[in-house]
């Protein structure tokens, strides 16, 4: 696997310190920790992807109000 470097500039001292502390708690270097967190973020869909998925779904028209549906579900418990 080929790798490359990413540099983040202008990181506030407080943010840097928190990243360093979290990495230490995980027993990782800060680079390892940040890379893991970036990978986790990339596993989640972006806001645009979520909106596109929602827009592609057919619209539904409810025959009952959301409040009455919630009440009925609660009453069934």
Biopython code that builds the backbone (N, CA, C, O; Angstrom):
import numpy as np
from Bio.PDB.StructureBuilder import StructureBuilder

atoms = [
    (1, "UNK", "N", (0.833, -1.169, 0.000)),
    (1, "UNK", "CA", (0.000, 0.000, 0.000)),
    (1, "UNK", "C", (0.886, 1.243, 0.000)),
    (1, "UNK", "O", (1.787, 1.381, 0.826)),
    (2, "UNK", "N", (0.617, 2.125, -0.922)),
    (2, "UNK", "CA", (1.365, 3.370, -1.014)),
    (2, "UNK", "C", (0.798, 4.375, -0.022)),
    (2, "UNK", "O", (-0.413, 4.416, 0.192)),
    (3, "UNK", "N", (1.639, 5.169, 0.572)),
    (3, "UNK", "CA", (1.177, 6.164, 1.533)),
    (3, "UNK", "C", (1.704, 7.536, 1.151)),
    (3, "UNK", "O", (2.652, 7.658, 0.375)),
    (4, "UNK", "N", (1.096, 8.537, 1.690)),
    (4, "UNK", "CA", (1.536, 9.904, 1.500)),
    (4, "UNK", "C", (1.330, 10.658, 2.811)),
    (4, "UNK", "O", (0.744, 10.124, 3.753)),
    (5, "UNK", "N", (1.802, 11.879, 2.870)),
    (5, "UNK", "CA", (1.729, 12.643, 4.104)),
    (5, "UNK", "C", (0.635, 13.696, 4.001)),
    (5, "UNK", "O", (0.404, 14.271, 2.937)),
    (6, "UNK", "N", (-0.032, 13.938, 5.122)),
    (6, "UNK", "CA", (-1.001, 15.024, 5.252)),
    (6, "UNK", "C", (-0.538, 15.881, 6.414)),
    (6, "UNK", "O", (-0.194, 15.369, 7.480)),
    (7, "UNK", "N", (-0.531, 17.170, 6.206)),
    (7, "UNK", "CA", (-0.120, 18.088, 7.268)),
    (7, "UNK", "C", (-1.295, 19.003, 7.569)),
    (7, "UNK", "O", (-1.955, 19.499, 6.656)),
    (8, "UNK", "N", (-1.551, 19.223, 8.845)),
    (8, "UNK", "CA", (-2.618, 20.128, 9.254)),
    (8, "UNK", "C", (-1.964, 21.334, 9.916)),
    (8, "UNK", "O", (-1.237, 21.204, 10.902)),
    (9, "UNK", "N", (-2.231, 22.492, 9.364)),
    (9, "UNK", "CA", (-1.637, 23.718, 9.906)),
    (9, "UNK", "C", (-2.638, 24.445, 10.790)),
    (9, "UNK", "O", (-3.845, 24.211, 10.734)),
    (10, "UNK", "N", (-2.099, 25.322, 11.594)),
    (10, "UNK", "CA", (-2.899, 26.220, 12.439)),
    (10, "UNK", "C", (-3.813, 25.476, 13.399)),
    (10, "UNK", "O", (-4.950, 25.891, 13.624)),
    (11, "UNK", "N", (-3.325, 24.384, 13.963)),
    (11, "UNK", "CA", (-4.084, 23.637, 14.966)),
    (11, "UNK", "C", (-3.931, 24.377, 16.296)),
    (11, "UNK", "O", (-2.809, 24.587, 16.757)),
    (12, "UNK", "N", (-5.034, 24.769, 16.911)),
    (12, "UNK", "CA", (-4.927, 25.454, 18.209)),
    (12, "UNK", "C", (-4.230, 24.565, 19.241)),
    (12, "UNK", "O", (-4.364, 23.341, 19.218)),
    (13, "UNK", "N", (-3.491, 25.197, 20.136)),
    (13, "UNK", "CA", (-2.745, 24.450, 21.161)),
    (13, "UNK", "C", (-3.654, 23.522, 21.961)),
    (13, "UNK", "O", (-3.288, 22.383, 22.253)),
    (14, "UNK", "N", (-4.838, 24.013, 22.313)),
    (14, "UNK", "CA", (-5.759, 23.197, 23.106)),
    (14, "UNK", "C", (-6.169, 21.935, 22.332)),
    (14, "UNK", "O", (-6.213, 20.842, 22.898)),
    (15, "UNK", "N", (-6.463, 22.089, 21.062)),
    (15, "UNK", "CA", (-6.837, 20.932, 20.236)),
    (15, "UNK", "C", (-5.682, 19.958, 20.119)),
    (15, "UNK", "O", (-5.873, 18.747, 20.226)),
    (16, "UNK", "N", (-4.488, 20.479, 19.900)),
    (16, "UNK", "CA", (-3.298, 19.631, 19.808)),
    (16, "UNK", "C", (-3.092, 18.859, 21.106)),
    (16, "UNK", "O", (-2.806, 17.662, 21.092)),
    (17, "UNK", "N", (-3.242, 19.556, 22.218)),
    (17, "UNK", "CA", (-3.059, 18.900, 23.512)),
    (17, "UNK", "C", (-4.086, 17.803, 23.752)),
    (17, "UNK", "O", (-3.753, 16.739, 24.274)),
    (18, "UNK", "N", (-5.333, 18.060, 23.373)),
    (18, "UNK", "CA", (-6.379, 17.045, 23.549)),
    (18, "UNK", "C", (-6.117, 15.832, 22.662)),
    (18, "UNK", "O", (-6.298, 14.695, 23.098)),
    (19, "UNK", "N", (-5.693, 16.066, 21.419)),
    (19, "UNK", "CA", (-5.363, 14.948, 20.527)),
    (19, "UNK", "C", (-4.214, 14.122, 21.105)),
    (19, "UNK", "O", (-4.257, 12.891, 21.115)),
    (20, "UNK", "N", (-3.200, 14.818, 21.579)),
    (20, "UNK", "CA", (-2.033, 14.135, 22.151)),
    (20, "UNK", "C", (-2.439, 13.302, 23.363)),
    (20, "UNK", "O", (-1.984, 12.169, 23.519)),
    (21, "UNK", "N", (-3.299, 13.862, 24.225)),
    (21, "UNK", "CA", (-3.749, 13.143, 25.420)),
    (21, "UNK", "C", (-4.583, 11.918, 25.046)),
    (21, "UNK", "O", (-4.401, 10.843, 25.619)),
    (22, "UNK", "N", (-5.486, 12.075, 24.101)),
    (22, "UNK", "CA", (-6.321, 10.932, 23.685)),
    (22, "UNK", "C", (-5.473, 9.834, 23.053)),
    (22, "UNK", "O", (-5.692, 8.648, 23.299)),
    (23, "UNK", "N", (-4.508, 10.239, 22.240)),
    (23, "UNK", "CA", (-3.619, 9.245, 21.631)),
    (23, "UNK", "C", (-2.866, 8.480, 22.709)),
    (23, "UNK", "O", (-2.734, 7.259, 22.635)),
    (24, "UNK", "N", (-2.375, 9.196, 23.703)),
    (24, "UNK", "CA", (-1.632, 8.557, 24.800)),
    (24, "UNK", "C", (-2.521, 7.581, 25.551)),
    (24, "UNK", "O", (-2.083, 6.485, 25.902)),
    (25, "UNK", "N", (-3.776, 7.973, 25.803)),
    (25, "UNK", "CA", (-4.702, 7.075, 26.501)),
    (25, "UNK", "C", (-4.954, 5.798, 25.707)),
    (25, "UNK", "O", (-5.196, 4.739, 26.287)),
    (26, "UNK", "N", (-4.898, 5.899, 24.387)),
    (26, "UNK", "CA", (-5.104, 4.730, 23.522)),
    (26, "UNK", "C", (-3.804, 3.962, 23.278)),
    (26, "UNK", "O", (-3.812, 2.917, 22.628)),
    (27, "UNK", "N", (-2.690, 4.478, 23.798)),
    (27, "UNK", "CA", (-1.395, 3.831, 23.594)),
    (27, "UNK", "C", (-0.920, 3.944, 22.151)),
    (27, "UNK", "O", (-0.259, 3.045, 21.632)),
    (28, "UNK", "N", (-1.263, 5.055, 21.511)),
    (28, "UNK", "CA", (-0.926, 5.251, 20.101)),
    (28, "UNK", "C", (-0.139, 6.548, 19.941)),
    (28, "UNK", "O", (-0.163, 7.424, 20.806)),
    (29, "UNK", "N", (0.553, 6.644, 18.820)),
    (29, "UNK", "CA", (1.151, 7.930, 18.478)),
    (29, "UNK", "C", (0.020, 8.844, 18.015)),
    (29, "UNK", "O", (-1.064, 8.379, 17.663)),
    (30, "UNK", "N", (0.283, 10.133, 18.020)),
    (30, "UNK", "CA", (-0.758, 11.055, 17.578)),
    (30, "UNK", "C", (-1.075, 10.823, 16.104)),
    (30, "UNK", "O", (-2.237, 10.927, 15.711)),
    (31, "UNK", "N", (-0.087, 10.515, 15.286)),
    (31, "UNK", "CA", (-0.332, 10.239, 13.866)),
    (31, "UNK", "C", (-1.241, 9.032, 13.694)),
    (31, "UNK", "O", (-2.167, 9.062, 12.883)),
    (32, "UNK", "N", (-0.983, 7.971, 14.449)),
    (32, "UNK", "CA", (-1.830, 6.770, 14.371)),
    (32, "UNK", "C", (-3.261, 7.083, 14.798)),
    (32, "UNK", "O", (-4.225, 6.639, 14.174)),
    (33, "UNK", "N", (-3.374, 7.853, 15.870)),
    (33, "UNK", "CA", (-4.688, 8.185, 16.403)),
    (33, "UNK", "C", (-5.484, 9.034, 15.412)),
    (33, "UNK", "O", (-6.650, 8.748, 15.138)),
    (34, "UNK", "N", (-4.856, 10.070, 14.882)),
    (34, "UNK", "CA", (-5.549, 10.950, 13.934)),
    (34, "UNK", "C", (-5.922, 10.176, 12.674)),
    (34, "UNK", "O", (-7.021, 10.361, 12.151)),
    (35, "UNK", "N", (-5.048, 9.323, 12.178)),
    (35, "UNK", "CA", (-5.360, 8.525, 10.996)),
    (35, "UNK", "C", (-6.558, 7.614, 11.259)),
    (35, "UNK", "O", (-7.428, 7.469, 10.401)),
    (36, "UNK", "N", (-6.605, 7.001, 12.444)),
    (36, "UNK", "CA", (-7.751, 6.145, 12.785)),
    (36, "UNK", "C", (-9.041, 6.958, 12.804)),
    (36, "UNK", "O", (-10.066, 6.508, 12.293)),
    (37, "UNK", "N", (-8.996, 8.142, 13.384)),
    (37, "UNK", "CA", (-10.190, 8.980, 13.463)),
    (37, "UNK", "C", (-10.629, 9.466, 12.081)),
    (37, "UNK", "O", (-11.826, 9.553, 11.808)),
    (38, "UNK", "N", (-9.681, 9.778, 11.223)),
    (38, "UNK", "CA", (-10.015, 10.186, 9.849)),
    (38, "UNK", "C", (-10.670, 9.019, 9.111)),
    (38, "UNK", "O", (-11.666, 9.209, 8.412)),
    (39, "UNK", "N", (-10.127, 7.834, 9.258)),
    (39, "UNK", "CA", (-10.724, 6.652, 8.608)),
    (39, "UNK", "C", (-12.146, 6.416, 9.102)),
    (39, "UNK", "O", (-13.035, 6.110, 8.307)),
    (40, "UNK", "N", (-12.370, 6.557, 10.416)),
    (40, "UNK", "CA", (-13.725, 6.385, 10.964)),
    (40, "UNK", "C", (-14.676, 7.422, 10.381)),
    (40, "UNK", "O", (-15.817, 7.103, 10.049)),
    (41, "UNK", "N", (-14.212, 8.655, 10.258)),
    (41, "UNK", "CA", (-15.056, 9.721, 9.698)),
    (41, "UNK", "C", (-15.413, 9.418, 8.243)),
    (41, "UNK", "O", (-16.526, 9.710, 7.806)),
    (42, "UNK", "N", (-14.489, 8.842, 7.500)),
    (42, "UNK", "CA", (-14.732, 8.537, 6.092)),
    (42, "UNK", "C", (-15.653, 7.330, 5.900)),
    (42, "UNK", "O", (-16.204, 7.144, 4.814)),
    (43, "UNK", "N", (-15.824, 6.520, 6.927)),
    (43, "UNK", "CA", (-16.759, 5.388, 6.844)),
    (43, "UNK", "C", (-18.201, 5.863, 6.903)),
    (43, "UNK", "O", (-19.099, 5.181, 6.410)),
    (44, "UNK", "N", (-18.431, 7.030, 7.505)),
    (44, "UNK", "CA", (-19.790, 7.576, 7.609)),
    (44, "UNK", "C", (-20.100, 8.383, 6.353)),
    (44, "UNK", "O", (-19.216, 9.040, 5.802)),
    (45, "UNK", "N", (-21.340, 8.337, 5.904)),
    (45, "UNK", "CA", (-21.680, 9.142, 4.722)),
    (45, "UNK", "C", (-21.621, 10.631, 5.053)),
    (45, "UNK", "O", (-21.869, 11.044, 6.186)),
    (46, "UNK", "N", (-21.289, 11.420, 4.046)),
    (46, "UNK", "CA", (-21.259, 12.872, 4.225)),
    (46, "UNK", "C", (-22.688, 13.401, 4.264)),
    (46, "UNK", "O", (-23.636, 12.690, 3.930)),
    (47, "UNK", "N", (-22.828, 14.638, 4.669)),
    (47, "UNK", "CA", (-24.151, 15.265, 4.706)),
    (47, "UNK", "C", (-24.766, 15.252, 3.309)),
    (47, "UNK", "O", (-25.950, 14.955, 3.148)),
    (48, "UNK", "N", (-23.961, 15.572, 2.304)),
    (48, "UNK", "CA", (-24.454, 15.577, 0.920)),
    (48, "UNK", "C", (-24.927, 14.179, 0.500)),
    (48, "UNK", "O", (-25.972, 14.044, -0.136)),
    (49, "UNK", "N", (-24.162, 13.144, 0.854)),
    (49, "UNK", "CA", (-24.562, 11.773, 0.505)),
    (49, "UNK", "C", (-25.883, 11.393, 1.172)),
    (49, "UNK", "O", (-26.729, 10.749, 0.552)),
    (50, "UNK", "N", (-26.059, 11.785, 2.416)),
    (50, "UNK", "CA", (-27.307, 11.483, 3.127)),
    (50, "UNK", "C", (-28.476, 12.190, 2.450)),
    (50, "UNK", "O", (-29.528, 11.591, 2.228)),
    (51, "UNK", "N", (-28.284, 13.465, 2.125)),
    (51, "UNK", "CA", (-29.352, 14.219, 1.468)),
    (51, "UNK", "C", (-29.690, 13.633, 0.094)),
    (51, "UNK", "O", (-30.860, 13.581, -0.285)),
    (52, "UNK", "N", (-28.676, 13.193, -0.648)),
    (52, "UNK", "CA", (-28.927, 12.573, -1.955)),
    (52, "UNK", "C", (-29.709, 11.275, -1.800)),
    (52, "UNK", "O", (-30.623, 11.001, -2.578)),
    (53, "UNK", "N", (-29.352, 10.478, -0.801)),
    (53, "UNK", "CA", (-30.095, 9.233, -0.553)),
    (53, "UNK", "C", (-31.551, 9.525, -0.221)),
    (53, "UNK", "O", (-32.461, 8.875, -0.738)),
    (54, "UNK", "N", (-31.761, 10.512, 0.649)),
    (54, "UNK", "CA", (-33.132, 10.868, 1.022)),
    (54, "UNK", "C", (-33.917, 11.378, -0.180)),
    (54, "UNK", "O", (-35.086, 11.034, -0.353)),
    (55, "UNK", "N", (-33.280, 12.195, -1.005)),
    (55, "UNK", "CA", (-33.962, 12.751, -2.175)),
    (55, "UNK", "C", (-34.330, 11.670, -3.191)),
    (55, "UNK", "O", (-35.299, 11.818, -3.935)),
    (56, "UNK", "N", (-33.558, 10.587, -3.219)),
    (56, "UNK", "CA", (-33.823, 9.526, -4.201)),
    (56, "UNK", "C", (-34.936, 8.578, -3.757)),
    (56, "UNK", "O", (-35.431, 7.781, -4.554)),
    (57, "UNK", "N", (-35.325, 8.664, -2.500)),
    (57, "UNK", "CA", (-36.376, 7.779, -1.995)),
    (57, "UNK", "C", (-37.745, 8.340, -2.341)),
    (57, "UNK", "O", (-37.913, 9.556, -2.428)),
    (58, "UNK", "N", (-38.724, 7.464, -2.540)),
    (58, "UNK", "CA", (-40.060, 7.971, -2.862)),
    (58, "UNK", "C", (-40.663, 8.713, -1.674)),
    (58, "UNK", "O", (-40.447, 8.345, -0.519)),
    (59, "UNK", "N", (-41.416, 9.757, -1.975)),
    (59, "UNK", "CA", (-42.091, 10.509, -0.908)),
    (59, "UNK", "C", (-43.248, 9.693, -0.374)),
    (59, "UNK", "O", (-43.923, 8.982, -1.117)),
    (60, "UNK", "N", (-43.463, 9.803, 0.897)),
    (60, "UNK", "CA", (-44.565, 9.100, 1.563)),
    (60, "UNK", "C", (-45.540, 10.126, 2.108)),
    (60, "UNK", "O", (-45.143, 11.186, 2.592)),
    (61, "UNK", "N", (-46.794, 9.806, 2.024)),
    (61, "UNK", "CA", (-47.819, 10.653, 2.627)),
    (61, "UNK", "C", (-48.449, 9.870, 3.767)),
    (61, "UNK", "O", (-48.980, 8.777, 3.570)),
    (62, "UNK", "N", (-48.383, 10.435, 4.941)),
    (62, "UNK", "CA", (-48.925, 9.762, 6.115)),
    (62, "UNK", "C", (-50.436, 9.953, 6.164)),
    (62, "UNK", "O", (-50.956, 11.034, 5.889)),
    (63, "UNK", "N", (-51.119, 8.882, 6.518)),
    (63, "UNK", "CA", (-52.566, 8.981, 6.658)),
    (63, "UNK", "C", (-52.950, 9.412, 8.066)),
    (63, "UNK", "O", (-54.074, 9.850, 8.311)),
    (64, "UNK", "N", (-51.998, 9.282, 8.991)),
    (64, "UNK", "CA", (-52.208, 9.719, 10.378)),
    (64, "UNK", "C", (-51.088, 10.670, 10.754)),
    (64, "UNK", "O", (-50.009, 10.632, 10.161)),
    (65, "UNK", "N", (-51.338, 11.511, 11.726)),
    (65, "UNK", "CA", (-50.310, 12.456, 12.158)),
    (65, "UNK", "C", (-49.194, 11.704, 12.885)),
    (65, "UNK", "O", (-49.440, 10.666, 13.499)),
    (66, "UNK", "N", (-47.965, 12.230, 12.816)),
    (66, "UNK", "CA", (-46.869, 11.599, 13.550)),
    (66, "UNK", "C", (-47.173, 11.463, 15.045)),
    (66, "UNK", "O", (-46.813, 10.461, 15.664)),
    (67, "UNK", "N", (-47.824, 12.455, 15.616)),
    (67, "UNK", "CA", (-48.140, 12.403, 17.046)),
    (67, "UNK", "C", (-49.066, 11.233, 17.362)),
    (67, "UNK", "O", (-48.882, 10.558, 18.375)),
    (68, "UNK", "N", (-50.056, 10.985, 16.512)),
    (68, "UNK", "CA", (-50.972, 9.878, 16.780)),
    (68, "UNK", "C", (-50.275, 8.530, 16.589)),
    (68, "UNK", "O", (-50.586, 7.570, 17.294)),
    (69, "UNK", "N", (-49.348, 8.450, 15.653)),
    (69, "UNK", "CA", (-48.592, 7.206, 15.454)),
    (69, "UNK", "C", (-47.706, 6.916, 16.671)),
    (69, "UNK", "O", (-47.615, 5.775, 17.124)),
    (70, "UNK", "N", (-47.060, 7.954, 17.191)),
    (70, "UNK", "CA", (-46.216, 7.785, 18.383)),
    (70, "UNK", "C", (-47.069, 7.391, 19.581)),
    (70, "UNK", "O", (-46.693, 6.504, 20.347)),
    (71, "UNK", "N", (-48.206, 8.038, 19.746)),
    (71, "UNK", "CA", (-49.105, 7.708, 20.857)),
    (71, "UNK", "C", (-49.552, 6.257, 20.761)),
    (71, "UNK", "O", (-49.556, 5.546, 21.766)),
    (72, "UNK", "N", (-49.930, 5.804, 19.559)),
    (72, "UNK", "CA", (-50.378, 4.419, 19.371)),
    (72, "UNK", "C", (-49.254, 3.441, 19.704)),
    (72, "UNK", "O", (-49.496, 2.410, 20.331)),
    (73, "UNK", "N", (-48.031, 3.756, 19.290)),
    (73, "UNK", "CA", (-46.895, 2.879, 19.582)),
    (73, "UNK", "C", (-46.648, 2.810, 21.084)),
    (73, "UNK", "O", (-46.371, 1.737, 21.621)),
    (74, "UNK", "N", (-46.747, 3.936, 21.753)),
    (74, "UNK", "CA", (-46.548, 3.964, 23.206)),
    (74, "UNK", "C", (-47.654, 3.204, 23.940)),
    (74, "UNK", "O", (-47.404, 2.514, 24.929)),
    (75, "UNK", "N", (-48.875, 3.346, 23.437)),
    (75, "UNK", "CA", (-50.003, 2.636, 24.070)),
    (75, "UNK", "C", (-49.890, 1.117, 23.919)),
    (75, "UNK", "O", (-50.397, 0.367, 24.753)),
    (76, "UNK", "N", (-49.213, 0.662, 22.839)),
    (76, "UNK", "CA", (-49.045, -0.781, 22.606)),
    (76, "UNK", "C", (-48.034, -1.398, 23.552)),
    (76, "UNK", "O", (-47.988, -2.622, 23.678)),
    (77, "UNK", "N", (-47.240, -0.609, 24.205)),
    (77, "UNK", "CA", (-46.195, -1.153, 25.106)),
    (77, "UNK", "C", (-46.767, -1.670, 26.368)),
    (77, "UNK", "O", (-46.031, -2.156, 27.226)),
]
sb = StructureBuilder()
sb.init_structure("model")
sb.init_model(0)
sb.init_chain("A")
sb.init_seg("    ")
for serial, (resi, resn, name, xyz) in enumerate(atoms, 1):
    if name == "N":
        sb.init_residue(resn, " ", resi, " ")
    sb.init_atom(name, np.array(xyz, "f"), 0.0, 1.0, " ", f" {name:<3s}", serial, name[0])
structure = sb.get_structure()
